[in-house]
């Protein structure tokens, strides 16, 4: 999660496609040593994708999940049935 957060911070800072060095710089500023394998995986997965589109996609998933949880709350019957 820390790598994704650092990636997002780099994007907010103006880097359209942050490199490993950009993310390492952000992480090292708060005392975190970057794992190269994890860092490479995050960069590979996010490469070429628009962050606002990814966030919108996640919001849709969250809304769908909340609807299904509400349906399960009553377990198919009411209190006074």
C-alpha positions as CSV (number, residue, x, y, z in Angstrom):
1,X,0.0,0.0,0.0
2,X,2.9,2.4,0.7
3,X,4.1,2.0,-2.8
4,X,0.7,2.9,-4.3
5,X,0.5,5.9,-1.9
6,X,3.9,7.1,-2.9
7,X,3.0,6.6,-6.6
8,X,-0.1,8.7,-6.1
9,X,1.8,11.4,-4.3
10,X,4.3,11.5,-7.2
11,X,1.4,11.9,-9.7
12,X,-0.1,14.7,-7.6
13,X,3.3,16.3,-7.6
14,X,3.2,16.5,-11.4
15,X,4.8,13.3,-12.6
16,X,2.5,11.8,-15.1
17,X,4.3,8.4,-15.0
18,X,6.6,8.2,-11.9
19,X,9.8,6.2,-12.1
20,X,11.2,4.0,-9.4
21,X,13.5,6.8,-8.3
22,X,10.6,9.2,-7.8
23,X,8.8,6.7,-5.5
24,X,12.0,5.8,-3.7
25,X,12.7,9.5,-3.0
26,X,9.2,9.9,-1.5
27,X,9.5,6.8,0.6
28,X,13.0,7.6,1.9
29,X,11.8,11.0,3.0
30,X,9.7,9.3,5.7
31,X,12.3,6.6,6.5
32,X,11.0,3.7,4.4
33,X,13.4,1.6,2.5
34,X,11.8,0.5,-0.8
35,X,11.7,-3.2,-1.8
36,X,12.7,-3.2,-5.5
37,X,10.4,-6.2,-6.4
38,X,7.3,-4.6,-4.9
39,X,8.2,-1.2,-6.4
40,X,8.6,-2.7,-9.8
41,X,5.3,-4.6,-9.6
42,X,3.4,-1.4,-8.6
43,X,5.0,0.6,-11.4
44,X,4.2,-2.2,-13.9
45,X,0.6,-2.4,-12.8
46,X,-0.1,1.3,-12.9
47,X,2.0,2.1,-16.0
48,X,-0.1,3.9,-18.7
49,X,-3.3,4.1,-16.5
50,X,-5.0,7.3,-15.6
51,X,-5.3,7.6,-11.8
52,X,-8.8,9.3,-11.9
53,X,-10.1,6.4,-13.9
54,X,-8.7,3.9,-11.4
55,X,-10.3,5.8,-8.5
56,X,-13.7,5.9,-10.3
57,X,-13.5,2.2,-10.9
58,X,-12.9,1.6,-7.2
59,X,-15.8,3.8,-6.2
60,X,-18.1,1.7,-8.4
61,X,-16.9,-1.5,-6.7
62,X,-17.4,0.0,-3.2
63,X,-21.0,1.1,-4.1
64,X,-21.8,-2.4,-5.4
65,X,-20.4,-4.0,-2.3
66,X,-22.4,-1.8,0.1
67,X,-25.6,-2.7,-1.7
68,X,-25.0,-6.4,-1.4
69,X,-24.1,-6.1,2.3
70,X,-27.4,-4.3,3.0
71,X,-29.3,-7.1,1.4
72,X,-27.6,-9.7,3.6
73,X,-28.4,-7.8,6.8
74,X,-32.0,-9.0,7.2
75,X,-31.0,-12.6,6.1
76,X,-34.2,-12.9,4.1
77,X,-36.7,-12.4,6.9
78,X,-38.0,-9.6,9.1
79,X,-38.0,-9.3,12.8
80,X,-41.7,-9.8,13.1
81,X,-42.3,-12.4,10.3
